[in-house]
Amino acid sequence: MPTTLLATKLYIPPPAPTLVQRARLLARLDAGTQRKLTLVSAPAGFGKTTLVSSWIAGAQASAGRRVAWLSLDAGDNDPARFITYLVAALRTVAPDVGAEVLSLLQPAMQTVPSSVLTALLNEVAAIPGDFVLVLDDLHAVDAQAVEDTLAFLVDYLPPQTHLVITSREDPALPLARLRARGEL
């Protein structure tokens, strides 16, 4: 699926030079890497993106953690576009990931078939070493097909992948089940 991607959606925002470090929250983010998913949910202006980007800056400097970042917007309500950008983000940590997945996508897909998601997860599972995938501003996406896609990905996320989601509201994911399993 040839499409022009906006590269800045894949950039990790640098922490502001006047940033006030929030040591307690940074420690909670560190502890969260032992689980499948970390959710940072708060109203607009509370510093979700700033917190996660400063955590990444500190973690990368100290532990060499690899991070794939995707800033979401309303255009990502298109399931094919969402997957295309997701693959682009993953390619920042594993450049060869997603070729098969992109070839299976169709521009006017209303949903992403589970076979495409399975192929993507199989490729992600083959990425060596741990890494973090950040989906920033998930509240901008409200299409049921994208929510279903994300739920499938979270359910079957490979163990070396830690997902961090920032949002102004709790996403349509099985959060209670994830909490009960100790995955959130």
Steps between C-alpha positions, in 0.01 A plus 500: 500500500700800381434809703694801613562494870556800721835423662444733795225269629782255577724744693531479874434852627805629685446595863488874563818646651294643790334167574422423862596137556220292649706230665205307645326477163824412320553217750147374433572500125818302564308248710237473228745350253455169683145493367353490150337845497549835669210743471554869572153654504426858606322813372655734245798697623598265783836411340444143379721532192759701692514237774542208259756679280708599806479141627623375165782754490618383841450131427678515167795676654531256788389167354518544124129417470369494143179693442251517213277809525178580317308824554140434403248740349146484358631378163604177669135398527558331163608145591741464206665833582525404868680175414722677245613752760537226761733311267694821432544553875613140550752544219681755715609210722498220239539633143388178328170455682166518323572449129251212476243689705516809279457286189178353646339835581238648269439877492124481568505236775220549750662250737837332514470123458640289781738342246667839450523556875637149551767563238592827673519341844712214364746753359503697824562178693811444287652836601796419725521666839256704705352824375227748585221600262334832587160595358460866592161676500288188453192709584524643146399160362142388553426270205371162617715318242818661636394432859441134407839488328671642807318258732620206287856632506492547878358151555781336303787743558834314498681490837794718390262785413378745761212722387454849643180688418431864579142620480258755640257218574525129568511311171248239390721214613426224751672697778336308786616168356852636444512629860373168638774316308768740621565620145405868552 
